[in-house]
Amino acid sequence: MINDQLHHAAELMREQTVAYRRLDAATAHLAASLVQGTPEAINALVSGGESELLKMRARLARLIGELTAFADARGPAPEHNSVSQDARVDFEAASSDLLLAARDFERTRHRAISLATIGTAFAGACIETCGVPPTTYRAPYTRLGESSLWE
């Protein structure tokens, strides 16, 4: 039973690893779309990433439940509940792959965050420096019929 729990946890970690790789690829595409300035692609990638993250959170909850059940089953008498070498190797390999995939995603995520932050600062500076034509921008807190600073 304990070995089955570890094998199931390893399977969940392998699924999570695949999901991290999909999320990493989507984030890399998102970074490219931010540079190219394609709002349609950005919206699609963000929406897809959000749904992937939701699935990953659910899988993480199942993984935590499986590991908790393993700890509860093994806790009272660890000497009588030994883990097989096969289960240990499977679990260690799955957890190592998961850590590598998470690290790769973290690097890609930081690049996308930097691009989004720089893009926001650039857009703000352009608006501040060049202004926006009154046909496309109405200053906040102006009522209809009143003039704004931009007009």
C-alpha positions, 0 to 999 in steps of 0.5 A, spaced: 500 500 500 505 504 501 509 503 495 502 504 491 502 511 494 509 513 492 508 510 485 501 514 485 505 520 487 510 519 482 505 519 477 502 525 479 509 529 479 510 526 472 503 529 470 505 536 473 512 536 470 508 535 463 504 541 465 510 545 467 513 544 460 506 546 457 506 552 461 513 554 460 512 554 452 506 558 453 509 563 457 515 563 452 510 565 446 507 570 451 513 573 451 514 573 444 507 576 443 509 582 448 514 584 444 510 583 437 505 587 440 499 582 438 493 583 443 489 577 440 495 572 441 496 575 448 489 574 450 489 567 448 495 565 451 493 568 458 487 565 458 490 558 456 495 559 461 490 560 467 486 554 465 493 550 465 494 553 472 487 551 475 489 544 473 496 544 476 493 547 482 488 541 483 493 536 481 497 539 487 492 538 492 491 531 490 499 530 490 499 533 497 493 528 499 497 522 497 503 524 500 499 526 507 496 519 506 503 516 505 506 519 511 500 517 515 500 510 513 508 510 515 508 514 521 506 510 526 511 504 525 516 506 519 520 500 520 514 495 519 512 499 513 519 499 508 519 503 501 521 498 496 527 500 492 523 501 485 518 506 489 523 510 491 527 510 485 520 512 481 519 517 486 526 520 486 526 521 478 519 524 478 521 529 483 527 531 480 524 532 473 519 536 476 524 541 480 527 542 473 521 543 469 519 548 475 526 552 475 525 552 467 518 555 468 521 560 473 526 563 468 521 564 463 516 567 467 521 572 470 523 574 462 515 575 461 514 579 467 520 583 465 517 584 458 510 586 461 513 591 466 518 594 461 512 595 456 507 598 461 513 603 463 514 605 456 507 606 454 506 610 460 512 614 458 509 615 451 503 617 454 506 622 458 511 625 453 507 625 447 500 625 449 494 621 447 489 625 442 483 627 445 479 622 440 482 616 444 483 619 451 478 622 456 482 624 462 479 621 468 474 625 473 471 629 467 464 630 466 461 630 459 461 637 456 467 639 460 474 640 457 480 636 460 487 637 460 488 634 454 483 638 449 
